[in-house]
């Protein structure tokens, strides 16, 4: 028996932001189907039935629940299950790849409103492209080098005087079964003694820009929620505010200049993103500098501190209520 759903959610069981939005959809009486991607393929099943034209239709079944033609699809996050101890690593990787292709292939044809379409998310995850696009739209970006060439990195360090380094793509890796996070870090002259190790992976090197505040701008549809984070009040947060464990790091609601808002909305539109968490810097003289956008970023801690209603805005958009 088919269960019609208004909203299809593709996420993970570990994402508390999805929990919050799902609860708000339930409160509104909006039907939804949530797919926790780490259930596949080891503990979940999926099936998709395609009918030939002209009666073409797509019906997908996930764990015995069927759906077709959702009004909105929220492509939130993908997460893979851990490899069973008795499963060959090569077979594990093969099964994950096949599962991902089947899962995403089953939903890509949905003629629905997307937050955001997987193709847009995959494109937006490329930080060099983000920076180039932002600069072309008139947003200031830091002077940037993306390289694994030791000589070029050394020359750039001399030219920038003060420099930071961060990953090109992922800030997380696993070593000996443990997960580690890679934060934005300042490059010191002593680090250049081991510069040959930079050959192993290109990184993003940028001039260190003085900060008044770190800025987080969460965009939902055409709605902007801007927050100033007083990162300079905590030594552990000065270079990368995510590194601090200070739960009381000051946050303030912020109204962005109209011109900056226009640039950010144009940026999101050109990327094809409906949702994004944008990181910026406000300099001591008040200038705004674009750093990056995370198309699947977090926001719950902002709602907890400032009650801006970002979760409500996401639920409103998915339900087709009130705002574009």
C-alpha positions, 0 to 999 in steps of 0.5 A, a space after each residue: 500500500 502506497 504512503 503519499 508523503 509531502 516531504 522526502 528527507 534524505 539524511 542520517 540518524 545522527 543529524 539532530 537538525 533533521 530531528 528538529 525539522 521533522 518534529 516541526 513538520 509533524 507539528 504542522 501535520 505535514 506528512 514526510 518520509 525520512 531516509 536515514 542513509 546509514 541504514 543502507 545497504 546493511 540493514 535496509 532495503 530499497 526498490 524502485 519501479 519504473 513504468 514505460 512511457 507514456 504512462 511513465 511513473 516512478 515508485 520507490 520503496 524504502 523499508 516497506 514504505 512507498 512514496 511517489 511525487 513528493 512536494 519537496 525533497 530535502 537532500 540533507 546528508 549522506 552517511 555510510 554504515 561501518 564495515 562489518 568485521 567479517 566483510 571484505 573491504 573491497 566488497 564493502 566499498 563495492 556495495 556502498 557505491 552500488 547502494 549510493 547509485 541506487 538510492 540517489 538514482 531513485 530520487 533524482 527524477 522526483 519533480 519536486 522542490 529541492 533543498 538542495 538538489 544533489 548536483 548543486 550540493 556536489 558542485 558547491 562543495 568545491 571550495 576553489 569554485 566557491 571562492 572564484 564565484 564569490 569574487 566574480 560577484 563582487 564579494 571580497 575573498 582572502 588572497 588565496 593559494 591552493 597548492 601542494 608545491 613546497 616552493 610555491 607555498 614558501 614563497 606565498 608565506 613570505 608574500 602574505 606575511 601571516 597565513 592560514 591553512 585549511 583543507 580543500 574539501 573535507 575537514 575530517 579523517 579516520 586514523 586507526 578507527 578514530 575520527 579526527 577534525 582538521 581545523 583552520 590553522 595559522 602557518 608559522 615559520 617553524 612549520 615550514 621546516 616540514 614543508 615537504 610533507 605538503 606534497 601529499 595533499 593540496 591545501 588552501 593557503 590564505 592570508 590571515 585577515 584581522 577579525 572583529 567578528 566571525 560571521 555565520 549567515 544561514 540562508 533558507 530560500 531567500 531568507 537570511 539569518 546573520 550572526 556575529 560570533 565574538 571569536 576574538 574574545 577566546 584565544 582558542 577561537 581566534 583563528 577557527 571558532 569551531 575549535 573552542 569548547 566555550 559554550 558561552 562564546 558570545 553571539 549577536 544577531 546581525 543585519 548585513 548591508 543590503 549590498 552584501 545580502 544581494 551578493 550572497 543571494 546571487 551567489 546562492 542562486 548561481 550555485 543552485 542552492 536553496 540552503 547554505 551556511 556561509 562563513 565570513 569575516 568582519 574586519 575591524 574596519 567593518 568590511 565583510 570577507 567571504 570564506 566559504 559556504 557549507 551546503 549542509 551546514 549546522 544551525 541548531 546552536 544558533 537557534 538555541 542561543 538566539 531563537 532566530 527561527 531557522 528550523 522553522 524557516 526550513 520547515 516552512 520552506 519544505 511545507 511550501 508555507 509563507 516564503 519562497 
